[in-house]
Amino acid sequence: MRYKSTPEDFDLQAGIQALRAIDGVSDVHHVHAWSLASGKNVLSGHIIVRDFSSDGERVLSQAGELLKRDHDIYFSTLQVESQRASVEEGAEEIDVSQTT
């Protein structure tokens, strides 16, 4: 599925599924991708890990490398969490990562 503002050459759902497949990840949400310039796709998102103290840094590193290597993401900003923050309530309408 292609989303209106997602770069044409990036499969957002495939990127989300790849992040969810990283060992230690329990959920991925609020993922957004856009293009800064031709061939310079960027991504932001939140990753919930099962054990924040032992998995947080490793998952963050693996996720950034995976996005760059396998999905041609030039730059990513990822927030690693132990649970979904309550301040995110009501943001479901813009969270395309929850459609899968």
C-alpha positions as CSV (number, residue, x, y, z in Angstrom):
1,M,0.0,0.0,0.0
2,R,1.3,3.5,-0.9
3,Y,0.5,6.4,1.4
4,K,0.1,9.9,0.0
5,S,3.2,11.5,1.5
6,T,5.5,8.4,1.5
7,P,8.2,8.4,-1.1
8,E,7.3,6.4,-4.2
9,D,10.4,4.2,-3.9
10,F,9.8,3.2,-0.3
11,D,7.5,0.4,0.9
12,L,6.4,1.7,4.3
13,Q,4.7,-1.5,5.4
14,A,7.8,-3.6,4.5
15,G,9.9,-1.2,6.6
16,I,7.6,-1.5,9.5
17,Q,7.5,-5.3,9.3
18,A,11.3,-5.4,9.1
19,L,11.5,-3.4,12.3
20,R,8.9,-5.6,14.0
21,A,11.1,-8.6,13.2
22,I,14.1,-7.4,15.1
23,D,14.7,-9.6,18.2
24,G,13.4,-7.9,21.3
25,V,10.9,-5.6,19.5
26,S,7.3,-5.9,20.7
27,D,5.7,-3.2,18.7
28,V,6.4,-0.4,16.2
29,H,4.2,2.6,15.8
30,H,4.0,6.3,14.6
31,V,6.2,5.6,11.7
32,H,6.4,8.3,9.0
33,A,8.6,8.5,6.0
34,W,9.2,11.3,3.6
35,S,11.8,12.5,1.1
36,L,14.1,15.5,1.7
37,A,15.5,15.4,-1.8
38,S,15.7,13.0,-4.7
39,G,17.1,9.8,-3.3
40,K,17.2,11.1,0.3
41,N,14.4,9.3,2.2
42,V,14.1,9.8,5.9
43,L,12.0,8.0,8.5
44,S,10.9,8.6,12.1
45,G,9.1,6.1,14.4
46,H,8.7,4.6,17.8
47,I,9.9,1.1,18.7
48,I,8.7,-0.6,21.9
49,V,11.2,-3.2,23.2
50,R,10.4,-6.1,25.6
51,D,13.3,-5.3,27.9
52,F,14.4,-1.7,27.7
53,S,17.6,-2.0,29.8
54,S,19.0,-4.9,27.8
55,D,17.5,-4.4,24.4
56,G,17.2,-0.7,23.9
57,E,20.6,0.3,22.5
58,R,21.0,-2.9,20.5
59,V,17.6,-2.6,18.9
60,L,18.2,1.1,18.1
61,S,21.5,0.3,16.4
62,Q,20.1,-2.7,14.5
63,A,17.0,-0.7,13.4
64,G,19.0,2.2,12.0
65,E,21.4,-0.1,10.1
66,L,18.5,-2.2,8.7
67,L,16.7,0.8,7.4
68,K,19.8,2.2,5.7
69,R,21.0,-1.1,4.3
70,D,17.8,-2.9,3.3
71,H,15.3,0.0,2.7
72,D,17.5,2.8,1.4
73,I,16.6,5.2,4.3
74,Y,19.2,8.0,4.2
75,F,18.5,9.0,7.8
76,S,16.2,7.8,10.6
77,T,15.1,9.1,13.9
78,L,13.8,6.3,16.1
79,Q,12.5,6.5,19.7
80,V,12.9,3.4,21.7
81,E,10.3,2.9,24.5
82,S,9.4,0.3,27.1
83,Q,5.7,1.1,26.6
84,R,3.5,3.3,24.5
85,A,3.4,6.8,26.0
86,S,-0.1,8.0,27.2
87,V,0.6,11.4,25.4
88,E,0.1,9.5,22.1
89,E,-3.6,8.9,22.8
90,G,-5.7,10.2,20.0
91,A,-2.9,10.0,17.4
92,E,-4.2,6.8,16.0
93,E,-5.7,8.5,13.0
94,I,-2.3,9.5,11.7
95,D,-0.5,6.2,12.7
96,V,-0.4,4.2,9.4
97,S,1.8,1.6,11.1
98,Q,-1.3,0.2,12.9
99,T,-3.0,-0.8,9.7
100,T,-1.2,-4.1,9.4
